[in-house]
Amino acid sequence: MPIIGSSLSRLGAVERVTGAQQYAADIRLDNALQVKLVSLQCAHARIRAIETAEAARVPGVRGIFTAEDLPQPVPRFGPVVADRPLLAEGETRFSGEPVAVVVADTHDAAAAAARLVRVDFAELPAVLTVASALDPNAPLVQDPAKRARDPLARTNILQQWQFGWGQVDSAKATLVVENDYAFPMVTHFAIEPHAFLAAPDANGVVVWSPTQHPYVLQRVVASALTLPIARVRVIAPDPGGGFGGKGWPKFEPLMAWLALTLNRPVRLVLTLEETFQAARRASARIHARTGFTGEGRIVFQDLEADFLLGAYADIGARVVSKASYSACGPYRAEHARIVARALLSHTTPSTAFRGFGTPQASWAVESQLNEAAAALGIDPVEIRRRNLPEKGEAFNPHDTPADGEWTTALTKAAAAVHWDSPLAPNRGRGISLGLKSSSTASRSIAIVRLHFDGSASVLCGTSDMGQGARTVLVQIAAQELGIEPDRIAIVMGDTSVVPFDSSTSASRSTVFMGNAVIDACASVKAQVRQIVEATPGASRDMPYADLLAAHFGPPRGEVIGIGEAGNRYEPGHPLGGRAAFWELMCAACEVEVDPETGEVTVHTLALASDVGKALNPHQVEAQDEGAAVMGLGHTLMEQLVLGADGRILNLGSLDYRIPSIKDVPLELHSALIENADGPGPYGSKGAGEGGTLAVAAAIGAAVNHAAGVTIRDLPLTPEKIWMARNANRRLGD
């Protein structure tokens, strides 16, 4: 059986489903102290005083710390901008922001003491919406003094961009479609809770975290605590789901400081409610104005995108810039203008989320195409076909040309839902494309060790959060070295052991770390050839174990190869580098809307993904289908609801709905387009985020068609659909 292109069983799958896998929260450190956060449940408040005396009398309490107890000035951290304090200083900027931390011998003691910490505070006006963030009279979320030399410091605009080409203002179009679209705040809702541990050691501090990016975390902790990077070791057990929510540092710098200050290991496990307040996806409001010829060809796209980031920068600015840069999607347009703003607000800091801002932009742009198709009397499949570039054609003049036969995705997805067949009453169909820019400037390094007995180990900094990176990288090494996969071990997640990797994000791991593994294997094979030439009686067809035994003799030894892959940084490029590949997905669906309740049943959802080459087809299909179901969440039901004081009103699994088995499509199809035209191993491209990109606009078009309504703000809840239908009836009367 071939190794590449075969669906080998996922490494670690049995441990995940049986509960045997050890996640971060399962780790037990001897003599560890338990940590509990103290927070205020309002969006914006001035801290007058914090009283800890009563809490300190709880048996087992070893320390209670506020911002005043931290080094001064209070250390701040962030992956790009170091703007977030370890504990709130002077005022809180979002509901749930910690103002104090309790450390005790047991979790119960820490929790009891945390309830006894008294905070005297004055609630302040809060910025909670895009409109209020843009209001020049609104309170500032961040202190302008902390944004020195920033011309936007006295606004709530963290950063803004303008991308595009041509002359939008002078462009002439037969039809202009102009609308506003809204995309909600949603939470990642990984099954594994956020857990953080830290302990002092002889070299500095060790931090355990289910992070997707161990080397980013190492850098950020070292910077916040003014330590050399070499003094910070990060151990990252495989996350139990990440989706971007475990990508960037949250409480790890605080935990490292506590461990060093108390000279004891410390452990913090967030509740689900606390996790909701720790990270989310950015909500967005997008004003779209699109011009078309009478034949449905796009003349111009004019987009204004406002993303509500939250109280601190996190990685949010990068989300906005990258998504907005390619917001026009996979289409030709002679003229384009994208104005994007990353807005601060008194809400939970937003961060990366599967799709990295592209689902927000795609919802607007693809919905515009659907409305134009209806206005011009052109089939929604055909209007897309007329605007797609040929392979090799530059559709964004400043970036990578189209790298696939993208019309194939349209054809396959449409056929899977029987696009041209008659529809039953109360049913509708929709189709949409999604395009995401992949990793730009980044670096991956791999080490491959060929052992004395002919087995091998692969060492890399990639994280496996369920996407199957371990399996695919072992398949690559097995293919390159000619070793059975079960004789290869893979080591991840420890910065003291594995070499550098920029991140596990942007669907980049198969392409970049995969190429690094191939490069490392090539080094091993080159050394093996030298060994053959230098060893009397050796031949190229000898098993590795026999060859190494003949060469090294009783002292034994091994062959070590180092490989690298990545994209160079381009200072003149708006994103620091061109896309290594485009992740393209087409989604088509058929839905039914209950006319009495507005409830949506997704009968069929079909996906077609341009993956270049599927190294493990079952894993790729599972990634696409899982991402699509996640996309159903923000399309049909998911939304963080804020009260007037900025509190999240639907914290936890009872009040915040995600798709269950009852909500998944009755039929779910995944087609893989394999032309071996990607930059990764064996012609592969990245996959894993694509399934989220196109779902909203496809479902939205189908729902609007079935219900006879036009809804442009997500989620498409039964209540919203029912109200729109009844509003239409009243207008008809």
C-alpha positions in Angstrom: 0.0 0.0 0.0 1.4 3.4 -0.9 2.2 5.7 2.1 1.4 9.0 0.5 -2.2 9.3 -0.5 -3.3 6.6 1.9 -5.6 7.2 4.9 -3.3 5.8 7.6 -4.9 5.8 11.0 -4.4 9.0 12.9 -1.6 8.9 15.5 -3.1 9.5 19.0 -6.7 8.9 17.9 -7.2 6.0 20.3 -5.8 7.9 23.2 -8.1 10.9 22.4 -11.3 8.8 22.2 -10.5 6.6 25.2 -9.5 9.4 27.5 -6.0 8.1 27.9 -4.3 11.2 26.4 -2.8 13.6 28.9 -3.8 17.1 28.3 -2.4 20.2 30.0 -5.0 20.0 32.8 -4.1 16.4 33.5 -0.5 17.2 34.4 0.3 17.1 38.0 3.4 18.7 39.4 4.7 17.9 42.9 4.2 20.6 45.5 2.1 22.7 43.0 0.0 25.6 44.2 -3.5 26.2 42.8 -4.4 29.6 41.2 -7.7 31.3 41.0 -8.5 34.6 39.2 -10.5 37.5 40.7 -12.4 39.5 38.1 -15.2 42.1 37.8 -18.3 41.3 35.8 -18.7 44.6 34.0 -17.0 45.9 30.9 -15.3 49.0 32.1 -14.6 50.1 35.7 -12.2 52.2 37.7 -10.5 50.2 40.5 -10.6 52.2 43.7 -9.3 49.7 46.1 -8.8 45.9 46.5 -9.3 44.4 50.0 -7.6 41.1 50.5 -7.2 40.7 54.3 -10.3 38.4 54.8 -9.3 36.3 51.8 -5.8 35.9 53.1 -7.1 34.3 56.3 -8.5 31.3 54.5 -6.4 28.3 55.5 -4.0 27.3 52.8 -3.7 30.6 51.0 -0.1 31.3 50.1 -0.5 34.7 48.4 -2.9 37.2 46.9 -1.5 39.5 44.3 -2.8 42.7 42.5 -1.2 45.0 40.0 0.4 46.9 42.9 2.4 43.7 43.8 3.8 43.2 40.4 7.1 44.8 39.2 6.6 48.4 38.4 5.8 49.5 35.7 3.4 46.5 35.4 4.7 44.1 32.8 2.7 44.0 29.6 2.6 41.4 26.9 1.2 40.6 23.5 2.3 38.7 20.3 2.7 41.9 18.3 2.0 44.9 20.7 2.8 44.5 24.4 -0.4 46.3 25.6 -2.0 43.8 28.0 -1.0 44.0 31.7 -0.5 40.8 33.7 -3.3 42.1 36.0 -5.7 45.0 35.4 -4.0 48.2 36.4 -6.1 51.1 37.5 -9.2 50.1 35.5 -10.7 47.0 33.8 -11.3 47.1 30.1 -13.5 44.0 29.6 -15.9 41.9 31.6 -13.9 39.2 33.3 -10.5 40.9 33.2 -8.6 39.7 36.3 -7.8 42.3 38.9 -6.2 39.9 41.4 -5.0 36.4 41.7 -5.2 34.0 44.6 -2.6 31.2 45.1 -3.3 28.4 47.6 -2.5 24.9 48.5 -5.8 23.5 47.1 -8.2 24.6 44.4 -11.0 24.8 47.0 -9.0 27.1 49.2 -8.1 29.3 46.2 -11.7 29.5 45.1 -13.0 30.3 48.6 -10.4 33.0 49.1 -11.2 34.5 45.6 -14.8 34.9 46.6 -13.7 36.9 49.7 -11.6 39.4 47.8 -13.5 42.7 47.9 -13.0 45.2 45.0 -14.2 48.8 45.4 -14.9 50.0 41.9 -16.8 52.6 39.9 -18.5 51.4 36.7 -17.6 53.6 33.7 -19.2 54.0 30.3 -18.2 51.3 27.9 -17.5 51.0 24.1 -19.4 47.8 23.0 -20.2 48.3 19.3 -18.6 49.3 16.1 -20.7 52.5 16.1 -19.5 53.5 19.6 -15.9 52.6 18.8 -16.0 55.0 15.8 -17.8 57.8 17.8 -15.2 60.5 18.5 -17.0 61.3 21.8 -16.8 57.7 23.1 -14.4 56.9 26.0 -11.0 55.7 25.0 -10.4 52.0 25.6 -6.6 52.4 25.9 -4.6 55.2 27.5 -3.2 57.4 24.7 0.1 57.6 26.7 0.5 53.9 26.1 0.3 54.4 22.4 3.2 56.9 22.0 3.9 58.2 18.5 0.7 56.6 17.3 -1.4 59.2 15.3 -4.5 57.2 16.2 -3.8 57.2 19.9 -6.7 59.5 20.7 -9.2 57.3 18.9 -10.4 53.7 19.4 -8.9 52.8 16.0 -6.0 50.5 16.8 -4.9 50.4 13.2 -6.3 51.1 9.7 -5.4 50.1 6.2 -6.3 50.8 2.6 -5.7 48.2 -0.1 -6.6 48.0 -3.7 -5.9 48.9 -7.3 -7.4 50.8 -10.2 -9.8 53.7 -9.9 -13.0 52.8 -8.1 -14.5 56.3 -8.0 -14.4 56.6 -11.8 -15.4 53.1 -12.7 -18.6 52.7 -14.7 -21.0 49.8 -13.9 -24.4 48.7 -15.2 -25.5 47.5 -11.8 -24.3 48.6 -8.4 -25.2 46.5 -5.4 -24.7 48.2 -2.0 -25.4 46.7 1.4 -24.3 46.4 5.0 -23.5 43.0 6.5 -22.9 42.0 10.1 -21.0 39.1 11.6 -21.3 38.2 15.2 -18.9 37.7 18.1 -18.5 33.9 18.7 -16.3 31.8 21.0 -14.0 29.0 20.0 -15.6 26.4 22.4 -12.8 23.8 22.3 -13.7 20.8 24.4 -10.4 21.1 26.4 -10.4 23.9 28.9 -7.6 26.4 29.0 -5.0 25.3 31.5 -1.6 26.8 32.4 1.2 25.5 34.6 4.6 27.0 35.5 7.5 26.0 37.6 10.9 27.4 38.4 13.9 25.3 37.4 17.7 25.7 37.4 17.6 27.5 34.0 14.8 29.8 34.7 11.1 28.9 34.3 9.1 26.1 32.6 5.6 26.8 31.3 3.1 24.2 30.3 0.3 25.4 28.0 -1.9 23.8 25.3 -0.6 26.5 22.9 -0.5 26.1 19.2 2.7 28.2 19.0 5.3 27.2 21.6 8.0 29.4 20.2 5.7 32.5 20.1 4.8 31.8 23.7 8.4 31.4 24.7 9.3 34.8 23.1 6.4 36.6 24.7 7.0 35.2 28.2 10.7 36.0 28.0 9.9 39.6 26.9 7.3 40.2 29.6 9.6 39.1 32.4 12.8 40.5 30.8 14.4 37.1 30.6 16.6 35.7 27.9 14.7 33.3 25.6 17.0 30.6 26.7 15.7 30.9 30.3 12.1 30.1 29.2 11.1 26.6 28.3 7.7 25.9 26.9 6.1 22.4 27.0 3.0 22.2 24.9 1.0 19.0 25.2 -1.3 18.3 22.2 -4.3 20.6 22.6 -7.8 19.2 22.8 -8.9 21.6 20.1 -7.6 25.0 19.4 -9.2 26.7 16.3 -7.0 29.7 17.0 -8.2 30.2 20.6 -5.0 28.6 22.0 -2.7 30.3 19.6 -1.6 33.4 21.5 -0.5 34.0 25.1 -3.2 34.7 27.8 -2.2 33.9 31.4 1.2 32.2 30.8 3.2 35.4 31.6 1.4 35.8 34.9 1.9 32.1 35.8 5.6 32.3 35.0 5.9 35.4 37.2 4.1 33.6 40.1 6.2 30.5 39.8 9.4 32.6 40.0 8.1 34.8 42.8 6.9 32.0 45.0 9.6 29.6 43.9 6.9 26.9 43.6 5.0 25.3 40.7 1.6 26.9 40.1 -1.5 25.6 38.2 -4.5 27.4 36.7 -7.4 25.7 34.9 -10.1 28.1 33.6 -13.8 27.2 33.9 -15.8 27.2 30.6 -17.3 30.6 31.7 -13.8 32.0 32.2 -12.7 30.6 28.8 -15.6 32.5 27.2 -14.1 35.7 28.6 -10.6 34.9 27.6 -10.8 34.8 23.8 -13.3 35.1 21.0 -13.6 35.8 17.2 -13.8 39.4 16.1 -17.2 40.6 15.1 -17.4 42.7 12.0 -19.6 45.2 10.1 -18.9 45.4 6.4 -20.2 47.9 4.0 -20.0 46.5 0.5 -20.5 48.3 -2.8 -20.0 46.1 -5.9 -20.3 47.2 -9.5 -21.2 44.7 -12.4 -21.6 44.8 -16.1 -24.9 43.6 -17.6 -23.3 40.2 -18.2 -22.4 39.9 -14.5 -18.7 40.6 -14.7 -17.3 42.5 -11.7 -16.2 46.0 -12.5 -15.3 47.1 -9.0 -15.4 46.1 -5.4 -15.5 48.8 -2.8 -15.4 47.5 0.8 -15.3 49.1 4.2 -14.7 46.7 6.9 -14.8 47.4 10.6 -13.7 44.6 13.0 -14.4 45.0 16.7 -11.2 43.6 18.3 -11.7 44.0 22.0 -9.7 45.6 24.8 -6.2 44.6 23.7 -4.5 44.0 20.4 -3.6 40.3 20.7 -3.2 39.1 17.1 -6.3 41.0 16.0 -4.7 43.6 13.8 -3.1 40.9 11.8 -6.4 39.2 11.4 -8.0 42.3 10.0 -5.1 43.2 7.7 -4.7 39.8 6.2 -8.4 39.1 5.8 -9.0 42.5 4.3 -6.1 42.4 1.9 -7.7 39.4 0.1 -11.3 40.4 0.9 -12.3 40.6 -2.8 -12.2 36.9 -2.9 -11.1 34.7 -5.9 -12.4 37.1 -8.6 -11.2 39.4 -11.3 -12.0 43.0 -10.7 -10.5 45.9 -12.7 -10.9 48.2 -9.7 -10.8 47.5 -6.0 -10.7 49.5 -2.8 -10.7 48.0 0.7 -10.6 50.2 3.7 -10.3 48.3 7.0 -10.2 49.3 10.6 -9.2 47.3 13.7 -11.3 48.8 16.5 -10.7 48.7 20.3 -13.7 48.1 22.5 -14.5 47.2 26.1 -15.0 43.5 25.2 -13.1 40.2 25.5 -10.0 40.5 23.4 -10.5 38.8 20.0 -7.9 36.5 18.5 -7.3 34.1 15.7 -10.2 31.9 14.8 -10.3 29.3 12.1 -10.4 31.3 8.8 -8.5 34.3 10.3 -11.0 37.0 9.4 -11.9 35.6 6.0 -15.3 34.2 7.0 -16.4 37.7 8.0 -15.3 39.2 4.6 -16.6 36.3 2.6 -20.1 36.6 4.1 -20.3 40.1 2.6 -18.6 39.6 -0.8 -20.3 36.3 -1.7 -23.7 37.6 -0.6 -23.2 40.6 -2.9 -22.6 38.1 -5.8 -25.8 36.3 -5.0 -27.8 39.5 -4.9 -26.3 40.6 -8.2 -27.1 37.3 -9.8 -30.8 37.7 -8.8 -30.9 41.3 -10.1 -29.3 40.4 -13.4 -31.2 37.1 -13.9 -27.9 35.1 -14.0 -27.5 31.8 -12.3 -25.3 32.1 -9.1 -23.0 29.4 -10.3 -22.6 31.1 -13.7 -21.9 34.6 -12.3 -19.0 33.1 -10.3 -17.7 31.2 -13.3 -17.6 34.4 -15.4 -15.5 36.1 -12.8 -13.0 33.4 -11.8 -9.4 33.8 -13.1 -7.7 31.1 -15.1 -4.9 29.2 -13.4 -1.8 31.3 -13.4 -3.7 34.6 -13.9 -3.1 37.4 -11.4 -6.4 38.4 -9.9 -4.9 40.4 -7.1 -2.3 42.4 -9.0 0.1 42.5 -6.1 0.1 38.9 -5.0 0.3 35.2 -6.0 -1.6 34.4 -9.2 -4.5 31.8 -9.1 -2.8 28.5 -8.3 -5.6 26.1 -9.2 -8.4 25.2 -11.6 -11.0 26.9 -9.5 -14.0 26.4 -11.7 -13.7 22.7 -11.0 -14.7 23.4 -7.4 -17.9 25.2 -8.6 -18.8 22.4 -10.9 -18.2 19.6 -8.3 -20.1 21.4 -5.5 -23.0 22.4 -7.6 -23.4 18.8 -9.0 -23.4 17.3 -5.5 -26.5 19.3 -4.6 -28.3 18.7 -8.0 -28.2 22.4 -8.6 -30.4 22.4 -11.7 -33.1 20.1 -10.4 -36.6 21.4 -9.3 -37.0 22.5 -5.7 -39.8 21.5 -3.3 -41.8 24.2 -1.5 -40.0 26.0 1.4 -36.6 24.9 0.0 -33.7 26.8 -1.4 -30.2 26.3 -2.6 -27.1 28.4 -2.3 -23.5 28.4 -3.4 -20.4 30.3 -2.4 -16.7 30.4 -2.8 -14.2 31.1 -0.1 -10.5 32.1 -0.6 -7.9 32.5 2.1 -4.4 33.7 1.9 -2.0 31.1 3.4 1.1 31.7 5.4 3.3 34.5 4.2 6.7 35.0 5.8 7.5 32.2 8.2 10.1 29.5 9.0 9.9 25.8 9.9 12.8 23.6 10.9 12.8 19.8 11.4 15.3 17.3 12.7 15.2 13.7 11.5 17.3 11.1 13.4 18.0 7.8 11.8 18.8 5.4 14.7 21.3 2.5 14.8 18.5 -0.1 14.4 17.1 1.6 11.3 14.1 3.3 13.0 13.8 7.0 13.0 12.6 10.0 15.0 11.1 13.3 13.7 11.5 16.4 15.9 9.4 19.5 15.0 7.7 22.4 16.7 4.3 21.9 15.1 1.3 21.3 17.4 -1.2 18.6 16.7 -4.6 19.8 18.0 -6.5 17.0 16.3 -5.8 18.0 12.7 -3.5 15.0 12.3 -0.1 16.7 11.8 1.7 13.9 13.6 0.3 11.4 11.1 1.1 13.3 8.0 4.6 14.2 9.0 5.3 10.6 9.8 3.9 9.6 6.4 6.3 12.0 4.7 9.3 10.7 6.6 8.3 7.1 6.0 8.0 7.9 2.2 11.3 9.7 2.0 13.4 7.2 4.1 11.7 4.0 3.0 10.8 3.1 6.6 7.5 1.7 7.7 5.5 4.4 9.6 5.2 2.3 12.7 9.1 2.5 13.0 9.0 6.3 13.2 8.4 8.3 16.3 7.5 12.0 16.3 8.3 14.5 19.0 6.5 17.8 19.3 5.8 20.5 21.8 8.9 21.1 23.9 11.1 24.1 23.1 14.1 22.5 24.8 13.9 19.5 22.5 12.4 20.4 19.1 13.7 23.0 16.7 12.0 26.3 15.8 8.6 26.6 14.0 6.9 30.0 13.5 3.4 28.7 14.2 0.8 26.1 13.7 -1.7 28.2 11.9 -2.7 29.4 8.4 -3.1 25.8 7.3 0.7 25.9 6.9 2.0 22.8 8.6 1.8 20.2 5.9 3.4 22.6 3.4 6.2 24.2 5.4 6.9 21.6 8.1 6.3 18.9 5.6 8.9 20.4 3.3 11.3 20.8 6.2 10.9 17.1 7.0 11.7 16.3 3.4 14.8 18.5 3.5 15.9 16.8 6.7 15.4 13.4 5.2 17.4 14.5 2.1 20.2 15.4 4.5 20.0 11.9 6.1 20.0 10.2 2.8 23.0 12.2 1.6 24.9 11.2 4.7 23.9 7.5 4.2 25.3 7.6 0.6 28.6 8.9 2.0 28.5 6.1 4.6 28.0 3.5 1.8 31.0 4.9 -0.1 33.2 5.0 3.1 32.3 1.5 4.4 34.0 -1.5 3.0 31.5 -4.1 1.7 28.6 -1.8 2.0 26.0 -1.4 -0.7 23.0 0.8 -1.4 20.5 -2.0 -1.0 21.6 -2.9 2.6 19.0 -2.3 5.3 19.8 0.8 7.4 20.5 -1.3 10.5 23.1 -3.5 8.8 24.7 -0.5 7.1 25.0 1.5 10.3 26.3 -1.5 12.2 29.0 -2.0 9.6 29.9 1.6 9.7 29.8 2.5 13.4 30.6 -0.9 14.9 30.1 -1.6 18.6 30.3 2.1 19.7 27.1 2.6 17.6 25.9 6.0 16.3 23.1 7.6 14.3 22.6 9.9 11.3 21.0 13.3 12.0 19.5 15.5 9.3 18.3 19.1 9.7 15.8 20.6 7.2 14.3 24.1 6.7 11.4 25.5 4.7 9.6 28.8 4.6 8.9 32.1 2.9 11.2 35.1 3.1 10.1 38.3 4.7 9.3 41.0 2.0 9.5 44.5 3.6 7.6 46.1 0.8 4.6 43.8 0.9 1.6 44.8 3.0 1.6 41.5 4.7 5.3 40.9 4.8 5.2 38.4 2.0 3.1 36.8 -0.7 0.7 33.9 -0.1 2.6 30.6 -0.5 -0.7 29.1 -1.8 -4.4 30.0 -1.8 -6.8 27.9 0.2 -10.0 27.7 -1.9 -13.3 26.1 -1.0 -16.7 26.0 -2.7 -19.8 25.2 -0.6 -23.2 24.4 -2.0 -26.3 23.5 0.0 -30.0 22.8 0.0 -32.0 23.9 3.0 -35.6 23.8 4.1 -37.2 26.6 6.2 -40.2 25.8 8.3 -42.7 28.5 7.4 -44.3 28.5 10.8 -41.2 28.6 13.0 -38.3 29.8 10.8 -36.3 26.7 11.8 -33.7 25.7 9.2 -32.9 22.1 8.2 -29.8 21.7 6.1 -30.6 18.8 3.8 -27.4 18.7 1.9 -24.1 20.5 2.2 -21.4 19.8 -0.4 -17.8 21.0 -0.2 -15.2 21.1 -2.9 -11.6 21.9 -1.8 -8.6 22.6 -4.0 -5.9 20.8 -1.9 -3.2 20.0 -4.6 -2.6 16.6 -3.1 -4.3 14.9 -0.2 -1.5 13.1 1.7 -4.1 11.5 4.0 -7.5 11.8 2.3 -9.6 10.8 5.3 -7.9 13.4 7.4 -8.4 16.2 4.8 -12.1 15.3 4.4 -12.6 15.3 8.1 -10.9 18.7 8.4 -13.2 20.1 5.7 -16.3 18.6 7.2 -15.5 19.7 10.7 -14.7 23.2 9.6 -18.0 23.3 7.7 -20.0 22.3 10.7 -18.2 25.0 12.7 -19.2 27.4 10.0 -22.8 26.3 10.5 -22.4 27.6 14.1 -21.8 31.2 13.3 -24.2 31.0 10.4 -27.3 29.7 12.1 -27.0 29.9 15.9 -23.8 31.1 17.6 -23.5 34.6 19.0 -22.1 36.1 22.2 -24.8 38.3 23.6 -23.7 41.4 25.6 -25.7 43.2 28.3 -25.8 46.9 28.5 -22.9 46.7 31.0 -20.8 44.6 28.6 -21.3 41.3 30.5 -21.6 38.2 28.3 -25.2 37.1 29.0 -24.9 33.6 27.5 -21.8 32.2 29.2 -21.4 28.5 29.1 -22.8 25.5 27.2 -26.5 25.9 28.4 -27.1 29.4 27.0 -24.6 29.4 24.1 -25.5 27.0 21.4 -23.1 25.2 19.1 -24.1 22.7 16.4 -25.0 19.3 17.8 -25.5 16.1 16.0 -29.1 17.2 15.4 -27.9 20.3 13.6 -25.5 18.8 11.1 -26.6 18.4 7.5 -28.6 15.3 6.7 -26.1 14.8 3.9 -22.5 16.1 4.0 -20.2 15.6 1.0 -16.5 16.5 0.6 -14.8 16.4 -2.8 -11.0 16.9 -3.0 -9.5 18.5 -6.1 -6.0 17.0 -6.6 -3.9 18.4 -9.4 -0.5 18.2 -7.4 0.0 21.9 -8.1 0.8 23.1 -4.6 4.2 24.1 -3.1 4.0 21.5 -0.4 5.2 17.9 -0.4 4.1 16.0 -3.5 2.2 19.0 -4.8 0.1 19.5 -1.6 -1.5 22.7 -0.4 -2.8 23.4 3.1 -6.2 22.5 4.2 -8.2 22.7 7.4 -9.6 26.2 7.4 -11.3 26.1 4.0 -14.5 24.5 5.2 -15.5 27.6 7.3 -14.9 30.2 4.6 -17.9 29.7 2.3 -20.6 28.2 4.4 -22.3 31.4 5.6 -23.0 32.9 2.2 -24.2 29.6 0.8 -26.6 28.9 3.6 -27.6 32.5 3.7 -28.6 32.5 0.0 -30.5 29.2 0.4 -32.4 30.5 3.5 -33.3 33.8 1.9 -34.5 31.9 -1.2 -36.5 29.4 0.8 -38.1 31.9 3.2 -38.5 34.7 0.7 -36.6 37.1 2.9 -33.3 39.1 2.8 -31.3 38.9 5.9 -27.7 40.3 6.0 -26.8 39.9 9.7 -25.7 36.6 11.2 -26.7 34.3 12.8 -29.8 33.3 10.8 -31.8 32.2 13.9 -35.3 30.9 13.6 -36.6 34.0 15.4 -34.8 36.3 12.9 -36.2 34.4 9.9 -39.7 34.3 11.4 -39.7 38.0 12.0 -38.4 38.8 8.5 -41.1 36.6 7.0 -43.8 38.2 9.0 -42.5 41.7 8.2 -42.7 40.8 4.5 -46.3 39.6 4.9 -47.3 42.8 6.6 -45.7 44.8 3.7 -47.6 42.6 1.3 -50.9 43.4 3.1 
